[in-house]
Amino acid sequence: MSKRLLVELGSLSDPGQVRELNEDDFGTPETMEISLDLVEQKGRLYAVADGMGGHAAGEVASQQAISTLFKEYYASPSAEITKKMKEAIEIANAEVHAQASLDRAKAGMGTTLVAAVLQGDDLYVANVGDSRAYLVREQSIEQITRDHSWVNEQVQADIITEQEAREHLYRNIITRSLGTKPDVDIDFFKRKLQLGDVLVLCCDGLSNEVEDDEIARIVSTNGAQESVQALIDLANQRGGPDNITTIVVRVGEVLSRPLPVLPLAVGGGLAVILIAVAMYFGREPIGALLAPPTATPTATSTSTATLSPTYTPTATLTPTSTPTATLTPTSTPTATPKPTSTPTVTETPTGTPSPTLTFTPTETPTEVPSLTATPVHTPTISPTGTSVRS
């Protein structure tokens, strides 16, 4: 049986301190109203999209990408998670690209996308663009995804440092995006989860303003929703020049199989508890636990008379007392029969943990056209096939 994962969820999107229009979007099983049956079968899908294109086009692209991703992923008949993610992202890319091609006002619009699926203790991640997925374990942080950006290519080539990339004039130029071309190139990653792990999905509005070690410290010392709010607040304190969207998923517990439920029958003051816990832990058969206890009388006599007491032991199970056995002989011999044991029934209650899901609705800011800034200089190494986020 596959393992069941209990998680604590936090999510929020904020326009930041400069832009009035929020072109980001995100999705969780809760916000997209995915049924519990589908989540159980196909895993928990989370995604963040950072739209681009200016005016309302970026907002349209990110919303279209998220809605299509969730619809197609959970509708897919495939049993392989990576295949479902790939097909869903490709369909989302085609729909955003078709919409941009049909409307001149939306020409060139696109979006980044980072998506993650949690199924049991397996984590599957896919990304296009520079929105990121982090895994925090024991306050140590790993960036799972790779930024598809011009500055990251320069860092990988040892032309500029990571710190220079964070402040570079062309840090908003991305080399891959969803919807800007008929086809899309997607990166995939897989990790094994452990108890206490924290998954963080975010757009560059957070990662450009908050250092990785700060992200690790905040999510390691706060609950999921508190972490999301603290991260966004910190990015806003540092200017909040872009929209900020973050999802935090904390792994609470992994169960290999569900704990047994103890049936309880109550009537006429009699409570009968079936001791299923003993079977679960393999201690002894349930029939042995539920069989009525027996007592073996012994008698001591100095006469030649034969002692044949007749009695019927009765066991009474109540929540607050210990059952007793009553011995009633048919004659009065000189010796008193004594039961060698007193039957005792022990109540062993148990409980089944239940997952607790926390969901915070997305704030939808008022739509106001945003301004698009395009760098006036080109880098020394001219990127090809790039997109510029507004």
N, C-alpha and C positions, 0 to 999 in steps of 0.2 A: 504494500500500500504506500502511495506517495505521502510524503510528509506534509502536514498542514502548518501554515505559517500564520502567526498572529502578529499584527503590525500596529504601530501607532503612526497616524498620518497628520501632517501639517502642510498647508498649501496657501499661497497668496500671490496676487499680482498687483503691482503698484505703478502708477505712471511716472514716479520719480519727481524731482524738484524743478525740472526744466520743461519737459514736454507735457502738453495738455492732453494729447491723444495717446492712449495705450495701445500699441500695435502688437503686444504680446498676447499669447493665449496659453492655456494649459488644460490638461484633462486628467481625471482620476476615475476609477470605477464609480465613485459616489457622484461626482459632478456630471458624469455622462449617463447616470442612471442605468448601469449595467446590473443585470439580475445576479443574485448570489449564486445561482446554479451555474451560470456562464463563468463567473469568477472562479468557482471551485474547479470547473473543468479546464479552463484555459489560462488561469493565472491572473494576477493583478497587474494591469497595464497603467503606466504613468507616462506623461509626455509634457514637454515644454516646447513652445514654438515662438520664435522672435521674428515677427514680420518686417518686411522692408518694401519700399516702393514709393513712399511719400503719400501724403494726404491720407485717404482711407484705404488705399490699396494694401498696405502692409497688414492692417487689421483684418481685411478680407482674407488675405493669403493665410495668415496664422490660424484663423478660425476654421477655414475650409480644410486645412491640413489636419487639425486636431479632430474635427468631426468625422472626416473620412477615415482617418487612421483607426479610430475606435470602432466605427461601423464595420469596416472591412476585416479588422483583426478578429472580432468576436463572431463574425459571420463565416469565417473561413472554415472549411471542412478539414483542413490539414491538421495532422497530429503533431507536427514539428513546429516548435515555437519560433525558431529563427525564420523558417519558411513563411509562416503566417505574418511575421513582422515585415519581412522583405516585400511580400505581395501587397500588404496594406499600404506601405510607404510608397511603393511604385504607383499604385492607384491614386493615392493622394497627390503625388507629383503630377500625374496626368491631368487630374481635375483642376488643380491650381493653374497649370500651364494653359489648359484649354480656356479657362475663364479669362486669363490675361490676354489671350490671343483674340478673343471675341470682343473685348471692351478696350478701346484705345486709351481710356483714362486709367486702365489698370495694366497697361503694357509694361512688361519688365518686372512686375511684382513677384515676390517670392518670400520664402521664409526659411529660417534654420529649423531644425527639429532634432530633439534628443528624446528617445523613448526607452523605457525599461519595463521588463516583465518579470515579476516575482512568482515563481512556481515551486512550491516546496522550499527547499534550501538552495535552489538554483536562481541565479540572476542573469538575465539576458539584456544586453544594451545595444541600441543602434543609434547612430547619429549622422547628421548631414549639417555642415556649417560649424559654428563655434559655440553653440550652446553646449553645456558640459554635464557630465555625470561624474560624481565623486563617490567613493566608498570610504567611510570613516570607520576604523576599527581600533579600539583602545586608544583613542585620541590621535591615531596616526592616519593621515589622509592620503588617498591615492586618486589621481585624476584618471578615470578609466578611459574616457574618450580622448581623441586627438583633435585639436582645432583645425578646421579646414580654412585657414586664413593665410594671407600673404605674409604677415609678420611671423607666424609660426613656421612657415617654410624657411624664412631667413634665420630663425633661431636654430632650426634643425640643421641648417647648412653652416652654423657657427659664424654667420655674418653679423648678427646682432645678439645681444644678451636678452634673457627673459625680461629683465627690468626695463631695458630699452624698448622691448616690444610692447609693454604695458603702456608706455607713454608715446609711442610712435604715432606720427601723423596719419599713417595708413593702417592703423590697427583695425579699422572698420571694414577693410576690404577683405571679403571672404571669397575663397576659391571654389566652394561648393555650396549650393543652396537647393531648396526644393521648390519646383514650379517655374524656374527661369529657363529650363531646357526640356525638351521632350523626354529625355532619359535622366536618371539620377544615379549617382554612385554613392553607395551606403557602406559605412563601416559597421562591423558587428563585433561584440565582445561577450565573454561569459565569465562569471565568477561563482564560487561557492560561498554561501552566506553562513555566518555564525551568529549565535545569540549575542545581542548587544550591538551588532553592526548597524550603521546608519547610512542610508542612500540619500544623496543630495542631487537633485536636478535643478539647473538654473540657466538663465540666459547671461549674456556678457554684461548686462546692466548690473549684475551682482559681482561676477568674477573679475571685472575690471576695477572695482572699487574696494573689494574685500580680499585680503590675502588668504591663501589656502590654509595656513596654520590658524588663522582667525576663524575660518569656517569650522575647522576641526574642533577647536576649543568651545565654540558656541554650541554646536550640536551634541557635544559630549557631555555638557553640563546642564542642558535644558531639555524640556519635553519637546515633542515634534513641532507643535504649533508655536510654542514660545520661541523655539529656534528660528522658525521662519520669520516671525515678527522682529526678532533681534537682528537678524541678518539684513533685512530690508531697512530697518531703522539705521543701521550702521552705514549702509550704502547711501542713504539719504543725507546723513550727517556729513558725508564727504562730498556733497554736491548733488548727488542723484541726477547726473546728466542724462540718463537713459531710463527707459522702462525697466522695472525690476520684477522678475518672476522667479519663485522658488518653490520647490516641493521637497519636503523632508519625510523620509519613511524610516522609522526605527523598528528593527526586528525584535519583537518581544519574546517569542517562544516558538519552538519547533516541536511538534508532536509526531511521533511515528505512527500512532494510531490513537483514536479517541478513547478516553477513559470510560469505563462502564458506568451506566446509570443504574442506581439502585431503585427498583420498583417499591413503592410503599402502599400497603393496603391498610386502611384504618376503618374500624366499624365496631360498635358496641364496646368501645373502650379497649379493643384488642388491636395491636399493631404488629404486623408481620413483615419483617425485613428479609429479603432474599440476599444472602451474602455473596454477591457476584465478584467482589473484590478478590476473594481467595482464588477463584478460577483465573482471574486476570493475571495474578502474579504467580500462578502455577503452584500453589502451596498444597491444596488437597481438593478432591472432587467435591462439587457442590452437594451431591447426594449424601455424602458423609456428614456434611455440616447440617443438613436439614433433617436427617433421620432422627426419630425420637430416641432420647437417651434410655439406656437400660441399667437397671441396678441388680446386682447378684447378692441375695441375702445369705448370711452365714448364721449358723445356730450352734450354741454350745450347751449340752445337757448331760447330767449325770445319770439319768434314768434310761431304761431300755425302750421307752416309748419312742415311736418314730415321729419326728417333727415334720409336718408338711404344711407350712403356712401358704396361704393363698392370698395374693395381693396383686394389685394393678398399679404400676407406677404411672403417674400423670405429670406431664411437664407443661407448665403455663409460662408463656413468654409475654412479658410486659415490658414497656420501655424503662420502668423505674425499679424493677425488682428481679430477683433471681428465682427461677422456677425451682420447685421442690417436689420430691417424690413422697407419697404417703403409703405406708405399709399397714395392711389390715389383715391379721391372721384369723383363721376360722376357729382356733382353739386357744386356750391360755396355757401355754407351756411354761416351764420354769425358766427357760432361756428366752431372752428377747432377741429376735432377729435384728440384725443391724446391716443396713445397706453399706456396701463397700465404697460407694461414691455418690456424690450429689451432682446430678446433671446441671450443667451451667451453659447458658447460651450467651454469647458475647455479641453485642451489637457493634458492627463496624461500618459506620457511615462513611461515605465518600462523596466527592463532588467532582463535577466536570468543569474545568476552566472554560470560560467563554471569551472570545476575542472582543476587544473594544476598539471600535473605529471612530476616529474623530474627523470631522469634516467642517471646513470653514468655507463658506461661499466666496466666490470670486467677486471682487469689486469691479464694477463696470463704469469707468469714468465717462464723462461727457465727451462726445466726439467733437473735436475742434481741429481743423487742418493744421498739420505740423509743417515745419520748414525743413527742407532738405539741404544738407551742406555737402558739397563735393570738393575733394581736395583739388587745389589748383596746380599742384606739382605732382609729377609722377616719380615713382621710386627708381632707383638706379637700375634694378632688374625689373623690367616691366612684366607684371603678372598677366597671364593669358586666361581667358575664360573666367574672369572674376566678376563678383557682384559687389556693389557698394551699398552698405546699409544706410538708410537715411537717419 
